[in-house]
Amino acid sequence: MPKKIRVLVAKPGLDGHDRGAKVIARALRDAGMEVIYTGLRQTPEDIVEAAIQEDVDAIGLSCLSGAHMTLFPEVVKLLKKRKAGDIVVVGGGIIPEEDISKLKKAGIKNVFGPGTPLHDIVSFFQKSAQAKGE
Amino acid sequence: MSEPEDSAEYEARLRKWEATSLKDALKALPERRKEFVTTSSRPVKRLYTPLDLRGKSHDERLGNPGEFPFTRGVHPTMYRGRLWTMRMFAGYGSADDTNRRFKYLIAHGETGLSVAFDMPTLYGYDTDAPEAKGEFGTCGVAVSSLEDMEILFRDIDPGQVSTSMTINAPADVTWAMYLGMAERRGVPLTQLRGTIQNDILKEYEAQKEWIYPPEASMRLVVDTFQFGAKSVPQWNTISISGYHIREAGATAGQELAFTLANGMEYVRWGMNRGLKVDDFAPRLSFFFNAHNDLFEEIAKYRAARRIWAREMRDTFGAKKPRSWLLRTHAQTAGVSLTAQQPEINIVRTTVQALAAILGGAQSLHTNSYDEAYQVPNEKAVRIALRTQQILAHESGVANTVDPLGGSYYLEALTDELEEEAYRYFDRIQEFGGVIASIRKGFIQQEIANSAYRYQREIEVKERTIVGVNDFVVDEQPEVEPLRVSEASLRGQLERLKRIRRSRDKTKWERALDALRKACEDEDTNTMPRILDAVRARATLGEVCDVMRRVFGVWEEPLLY
């Protein structure tokens, strides 16, 4: 049996809007992944620490407060610093179009906006985890 | 509804209709779905008739507008006397930026102010706190000091305008800043009108902008009730909010139930402090969501008024009719806005605003079409405000009181929602009350379950969302971006530095020390000490740090 994909779902910064993060966590779990939900008000340091401790394949970051440009790239930077740059980082939330390319350039593998089908998100995690394993 | 004299006769006619006309029609054209449901997945029957209201007293359930149980509205003439307050929730960047937005909205006809604060402010952090990194002014305005508050209301007379402030955990501090600002302008506190949201229970349940643990927070809330009743008598010291509960995923019934359960919890805490219910109940106000399902939403507002009136009069023994009234603000459902084809959000917002008006709300915020992307730009906000003005002045819905009262469907829905709320009250009671339900994660889990179910329904196309899972177009949406300027952030940081440098250090220290002592002594009201601290130019973060040290910080049960 293949190893279960392990995903950390986290809310960086102060944003309290956790509806999306929780729905995603549940959809990933229902798709057979191991989900670690770290809850609200996590600093990028907290998130990276938890990701390494939990040996995850991917991190899903959710932010609706507008602080994504500061917080998402910081997570990628810290992962690289901790030699865990192979962990896939994905973002979601209220993110203006023009920020998406900047985030991708900063190493966020994909950014999902409002209205994205759960199926697309789940299969992206599956594919990236597969690619990572190869 | 009174029973029609020929009820049995009518029933016979209805059965005949079912056996003939209806049967033929279904044969010729089957219905589009096997089951029809509301936005909250509540089953809807094909037809509602007088039989649905059989055995129910019109007087008991509806009464007349402005009278118990207020199902038909809180005022005898409703919008014929005065339209609802058009109150647009606004805030971004610095106090300066938002002051400009306020003046823009006033110039375009809004009739009340509503402040949106940024995340650091909502959590009681100053802009220069390490926790605030990246969050300055992104989803509201940063107000770290009395000086910021003064800038926010520059050229706006606090003695004339009513101001609503959407802030909870540090609501007491922000309120103190507003009072301090008015004081320095020479406006007596007795003249101030407005609302602080100050509803901490729904923060634990849904919005998640808490600081201290529940019991300490509830004590602080009651401090504001007590202080307000005595010193700022025209101020609503709380806005008990279902809005965020709904946004977090709850159904209409859950929104209704959890909000009113929270409301009753505040009343209990106030009375346990020894306050007389009629001294503080008239200043309790509410805030509900206006979502997509027109009739279900209208029913929710009507059920809310009826339940509240009954509970206040019969359970809590309030004598003043004013204490029985559920006065409410409404906001269209932010969560319903789509990033796809954003312009069509204007239509959604119109339907939702209509629900709030037909539901009898006292004030209303309409969302802007670009809010699935950002804090709205000026044009988007203006359209949102114009939506209310069209409903008020062109649609004719404000011309008569409770125009849908008596609708078989609406009245049946109102009763159903009421029953659902009471079932939840019982379950919350079984958990040991609202705070115990929060600690055990019951309310949060109920909300998360509904959110997930809703998303699944969209996923499998049981539910159509126009532009998202049907009627999709392949185009890049055009939304004019709104950015918070670097200069605003720099200005804010410099101002904080200047305040810390120039204030009277001894006075500042003494005020914070007096506040600490007040926090440590449960029998001392903290509000006067918070006001002193703010007058001594203590910042929001400094005041909240004192309180964090005394009360500790809440950690929520993790679930999804």
Interface residues (C-beta under 8 A of the other chain):
Chain A: V9 G13 L14 D15 G16 H17 D18 R19 A21 K22 V23 A25 R26 A27 V35 Y37 T38 G39 L40 L64 S65 G66 A67 M69 T70 L71 I94 I95 P96 E97 E98 G113 P114 G115 P117 L118 H119
Chain B: M119 P120 L122 Y123 Y125 E131 A132 K133 G134 E135 T138 C139 E203 Q207 K208 E209 E247 A248 G249 V335 L337 T338 A339 Q340 A372 Y373 Q374 V375 A448 A451 Y452 Q455 R456 E459 I465 G467 V468 N469 Q476 P477 V479 P481 V484 E556 L558 Y560
